[in-house]
Amino acid sequence: MRIALAATLILAATPVLAEDLVFTLVNDSSHTITEMYVSPTGVDQWGENILTVDAVDPGVSGDVTIADGSDVCDYDLRFVSAEGGEAEQTQNLCDLATFTVTD
């Protein structure tokens, strides 16, 4: 089952050659993801929850678009589960087609 996920972040700097980052998020964990946050590495604040669905159940995948107008590749990712657990990871999203969340 595939669902569409979209993320739209608005940042002050908008380089002329910036492209949207698009990748497939796969929930290969045993937890339901209810929130996902992204932030360029080095920024001290998380943006809004970028999930456009209520939850991403285990075994579900969908496309994520980060359209923040930035030419940044390295992002901090934060996932929150329905049980309240949290996981964070830094990832270069420019060279990534699929990001898989595992236990």
C-alpha positions in Angstrom: 0.0 0.0 0.0 1.4 3.4 -1.0 0.4 6.7 0.4 1.5 10.2 -0.7 3.4 12.2 1.8 4.5 15.8 1.1 6.6 18.2 2.9 6.7 21.9 2.2 9.2 24.0 4.2 9.6 27.7 3.7 13.0 29.1 4.5 14.3 32.6 4.1 17.1 31.8 1.6 15.9 30.6 -1.9 18.8 29.8 -4.2 18.0 30.1 -7.9 19.1 26.5 -8.7 17.5 24.9 -5.7 15.5 21.7 -6.4 12.9 19.8 -4.4 14.2 16.7 -2.6 12.0 13.7 -3.3 12.4 10.3 -1.8 10.4 7.3 -0.7 9.8 6.8 3.0 9.5 3.1 4.0 8.2 2.3 7.5 10.0 -1.1 8.0 9.7 -0.7 11.8 7.1 -2.3 14.1 5.8 1.2 15.1 3.3 3.5 13.6 4.9 6.9 12.6 2.6 9.8 13.5 5.0 12.7 13.1 8.0 13.5 10.9 10.2 16.6 11.1 13.1 17.7 9.0 15.6 20.4 9.5 18.8 21.3 7.6 21.8 20.0 9.7 23.0 22.7 12.0 19.7 24.5 12.4 18.5 24.4 16.0 14.8 24.3 15.4 12.5 21.7 13.9 10.0 22.8 11.4 6.3 21.6 11.2 5.3 18.0 11.2 5.6 17.3 7.5 3.3 14.2 7.3 0.2 14.9 5.4 -1.5 11.8 6.7 -2.5 10.9 10.2 -0.1 8.0 10.5 2.3 5.8 8.5 1.7 2.2 9.6 4.3 -0.5 9.6 4.9 -1.9 6.1 3.6 1.3 4.4 5.7 3.5 2.1 5.1 6.8 0.4 6.8 9.7 -1.3 8.1 12.6 0.6 8.9 15.9 -1.0 10.9 18.6 0.8 10.3 21.8 -1.2 12.1 24.3 1.0 13.9 26.2 -1.7 17.3 25.2 -0.3 20.3 23.6 -1.9 21.1 21.8 1.3 21.6 18.0 1.2 22.2 17.1 4.8 19.1 17.0 6.9 18.3 16.0 10.5 15.2 13.7 10.5 13.0 13.2 13.6 10.3 10.5 13.7 7.6 10.2 16.5 5.7 7.0 16.9 2.1 6.6 18.1 3.5 5.2 21.4 5.4 8.5 21.9 8.9 7.1 21.1 11.3 9.3 19.1 14.2 8.6 16.7 16.5 11.0 15.1 19.1 10.6 12.3 21.1 12.8 10.0 21.0 11.9 6.3 22.2 13.2 3.0 18.9 13.3 1.1 20.3 14.5 -2.3 21.7 11.1 -3.1 18.9 9.1 -1.6 16.0 7.4 -3.4 14.6 5.5 -0.4 14.8 6.1 3.3 13.8 3.2 5.5 12.8 3.5 9.1 13.6 0.4 11.2 13.5 -0.6 14.8 
